């Protein structure tokens, strides 16, 4: 989200009971951003099957919840 906001590549949309967004970009751009995040250790790809772990601020869910009001 930080990367998308800094690059003005995300735009909020209107939704009912949710906070949809539109993300602007192309595959090479997103791959570059993902590669940079991997190198910086912001995201990690697990060795086996599983989900990617994201380092989010402790207040992330609280902030997202308040923004949806």
C-alpha positions as CSV (number, residue, x, y, z in Angstrom):
1,X,0.0,0.0,0.0
2,X,2.8,2.4,0.9
3,X,4.4,1.9,-2.5
4,X,1.1,2.3,-4.4
5,X,0.3,5.5,-2.4
6,X,3.7,7.0,-2.9
7,X,3.6,6.4,-6.7
8,X,-0.1,7.5,-6.9
9,X,-1.0,4.2,-8.4
10,X,-4.0,3.5,-6.3
11,X,-7.5,5.2,-6.4
12,X,-10.4,4.6,-4.0
13,X,-13.7,3.4,-5.4
14,X,-17.2,3.5,-3.9
15,X,-18.3,0.3,-2.3
16,X,-21.0,-1.1,0.0
17,X,-19.5,-2.6,3.2
18,X,-16.0,-2.6,1.7
19,X,-13.2,-0.3,0.6
20,X,-12.5,-1.2,-3.0
21,X,-9.6,0.4,-4.9
22,X,-8.4,0.6,-8.5
23,X,-4.6,-0.1,-9.0
24,X,-2.9,1.4,-12.0
25,X,0.2,-0.2,-13.4
26,X,1.6,-2.9,-15.6
27,X,3.3,-6.3,-15.1
28,X,6.9,-5.1,-15.4
29,X,6.3,-2.2,-13.0
30,X,4.7,-4.5,-10.4
31,X,7.5,-7.1,-10.7
32,X,10.1,-4.4,-10.2
33,X,8.3,-3.2,-7.0
34,X,7.9,-6.8,-5.7
35,X,11.6,-7.4,-6.5
36,X,12.6,-4.4,-4.5
37,X,10.4,-5.4,-1.6
38,X,12.0,-8.8,-1.6
39,X,15.5,-7.4,-1.6
40,X,14.6,-5.0,1.3
41,X,13.1,-7.9,3.3
42,X,9.6,-6.1,3.4
43,X,8.0,-9.3,1.9
44,X,9.2,-12.9,2.0
45,X,8.3,-15.9,-0.2
46,X,8.0,-19.1,1.9
47,X,10.3,-22.1,1.1
48,X,7.3,-24.5,0.7
49,X,3.6,-24.1,0.2
50,X,2.0,-21.3,2.1
51,X,1.2,-17.7,2.0
52,X,3.5,-14.7,1.7
53,X,4.2,-12.9,5.1
54,X,3.9,-9.1,5.1
55,X,5.3,-6.9,7.8
56,X,2.5,-4.6,8.7
57,X,2.3,-2.0,11.4
58,X,0.6,-3.1,14.6
59,X,-2.1,-0.5,14.0
60,X,-2.8,-1.5,10.4
61,X,-6.1,-3.2,10.9
62,X,-7.4,-0.5,13.3
63,X,-6.5,2.1,10.7
64,X,-8.1,0.2,7.9
65,X,-11.3,-0.3,9.9
66,X,-11.5,3.4,10.7
67,X,-11.0,4.4,7.1
68,X,-14.0,2.2,6.1
69,X,-16.4,4.2,8.3
